[in-house]
Every structure is written in C-alpha cells, then in structure tokens.
Amino acid sequence: MQKRFICLDHCLDQHIRRLQTEVVITYIAPFVPTPPQVVQRMLNMAELKPGEVFFDLGAGDGRTVVMAAKEFSARAVGVELREDLVKKALSTVYEQNLQDRITIVNGDIFTVDLTSADVIFLYLTTSANEKVRPKLDSELKSGVRIVSHDYEIVGWKPNKVENFCENQTLGYPSHTIYLYKKA
C-alpha cells in the first residue's frame, strides 16, 4: 500500500508543477487588441518591408499579422497561447486568403524559434517584456527591429519612442510606441 501512495505523491507533484507552469505562461499578458491605426503606425516605425519575416508574440485575434501580410507584403508568424484566439486568427487568415503568407502558431512564445525574424511585434506588459528579453537577446540576429506597444523593454535603449494619438480630433487615447534595433 505504501508504494501506491508514493506513486500518487509523485504524480500529484508532477501535476502541480505542470499547473504552476501553465499559470505562469497563461498570465504573462492579457489579450487587449491593438487598434488598427496603432498597428499601422508601429509597422511603419519598424519599416517593415515586403518579404521580411514578421513575428507577433501574443498574436491575439491575428489583426497584426494580417496587416503585416496584406499591407506590407511580409511573411507573418503569429504566436498565441489561447486556443480560442488562435481559431479566430486562423479564421481571419483563411477568410482573407492569406494562408500562404501567414502562419499562426498555437504555442508558447518562449519555445518558438525566432532566428528567422526581421521584425518582432510586442504588446505585452513591462514585466512580460523582461521575461522575454533573454530569448530576444539570444535568438535575434543583428539588425532585427522590435516594436513594443505601451511597454518598454527594461535594460534596452530604444532607438525611437513616439507618443501616438489614436484619435486626433478627441486628442486621445494616446499610445507610446518603442522601437528597438538589435545590435
């Protein structure tokens, strides 16, 4: 009987560790969609060019990768953990017939290979950016542009910071866009 309890304890420990890992990954940043005008400005700031490889880490509903592929002729990769958002993004990609230029990955931003990236798009929190920074440091080649919506990457010096007003008539809401270039 004692052997059975040891097995249960071991299985329970593994299950708890897995759940703890999932909670950390799931809550790295909430889904808050970036307004289209802000996405457009961010892609312009990043100087996204046709044929470049664009990654959105935390792609949400796919709006950013769709714009990158459709309006900038980039090859876009969206990485999203939430399955419901992945389904919504894929639906949009297929509706707009962009499946040859967009890949949606239902996965963890910490496990996806970023070595092919030319531009990285982030709309995470400052603490989430701090967590992803070592991955960016180790995997991104020199010259990659990283554009971040509202949250800086602590420890990196931005090449440009722009306050962008979404609605000029009202004078708000305002967004801060950070542009970095990997040395």
N, C-alpha and C positions, 0 to 999 in steps of 0.2 A: 504493500500500500504506500509506503514512503517513497518508492521510486516514482509512482504516479503523481504525487504531489510535487516532486522536483520537476517533472516534465511540465506540469501545469504552471509552476512558478516561472520556468524558463520561457514557456510560450507566452505567458502573460507579460513578462518583461519585454520580449520582442515586440508584442502588440503595442505596449505602452510607448516604447521607443519609436515605433513607426508612426503612431498617432502624434507624438510630440513633433516629429519631423514634418508631418503633413500640416500641422497647425502653423509652424514657423513659415513654411513655404506658402500656404494658402493666404496668410495675412501679411505678406510683405508689402502690399499696397492694395487699396480698394480700387474697384473699377469706377472711374469717373471719366466719361468721354471728353476728349479734347474737341472743342468747337472747330468746325471746318476752316474758318478764317485763321485760326491759330495754327492748325496743321499746315496750311498753305504757307504761312509766314515762316514756320520752323523749317520746312523743306527748302524754301528759298534761302534762308540763312545758311543752311547746311550745304547749299549749292549742289544739290542732288542732280546728277547728270544721267542721261539715257544710258542704259546698260549697266549702271552701277548696282551693287548689291546693298540693299537697304534692309535693316533689321528693326522691328518694333518689339521691344522686350516688355511684354504685358500688353498684347495687341488688342485686348478687349473685343469689340464688335467688328474689328477689321478696317475701320474707316481710314486709318493712316496708311496701311499697306495698299489699299485700293487707290487712294490718291497718289501715292508714290508710283504705282504701276501705270495708272491711267493718265495722269497729267505730266509725269516726269519720265515716263518710259523706263523706269527702273525695274530690276528684278527684286521682288519684295518677299521678305520672310517675316511672318508674324508669329510670335511665340506667346501662347496663352495657356494658363493652367486650368482655368474653369471650362469645363466641357460645354456648358450652355452657351458661353460666349464664342467658343470655337465653332459650334454649329451655326450660330448666327453669322460669324465671319465667313465661313465656307459657303453659306447660302448666298451671301452678297457677292462673293468671288465668282460663283457659278452663274448667278443672275446677270452679272456684268461681263461674262465670258472672259475672265482674266486668269483662269486656272493655269495657263501656260506661262504666266509671269509672276504668279503669287503662290507661295507655299505657306500654309497655316500649320503650325506645329502645336499639338495639344501636349504641352510638356512644361517642364521647369526651366526657367531662364538660366539656372546655374549649371544645367547639364547640356545645353545646346552648344554646338561648335560655332564660334563667332569669327573664326580665322578668315573667312571669305568676305567679311563685311567691309563696305566702304563708308557707310553711314549707319549710326545707331540712333534710334529714337527712344527717349525715356520720358515717361510721365509716372514716376514713382515718387516716394517721399524722400526726404534727405537721408533718413536712416536706411531706407532701402537702397538708395544710391551708394551709400557707404558699404553696404553688404555686397553689392555687385561690382564695386570698383576693383577689387583684386582680380576678378575674372576679366574685366576690361583691360587692366594693366598687363595681364599675362597673355591674352589671346589676340588683342588687336594689333594689327601691323601699323607701322608709322604712317601718318597722314590720314588715318580714319577720323572722320568728323562725328562727334557725339553732340546731339542736340537734346536738351532737357527742358521740360515744361515746368516752370514754377519752382523747381527744387535744384539746388546746386549739388555738385559733387565735391564734398569736403576734401581738401588736400590737393585739388587740381585748380589751376588758374585758368579761368575762362578766357578764350580769345576775344569773345564779344558777349556782352549782356545787353539785352534790349527789353524795354518795357513796351508791351504791345497792347493797345486798346482795341478790344474786340468790337465795340460799337462807338464810333467817333461821335455820333450825334448825341448819345447819352453821356459819353465820357467814361464809361465803364462797361463791362468788367475789364480789369487790367490784368495782364499776364506777364510774367517775367520769363524770358527765354534765354537760356545759357547755351553758348556754343563753345565746344572744346575741340581741340585738334590733338590727336595722339602724336607725341614727339617720336 
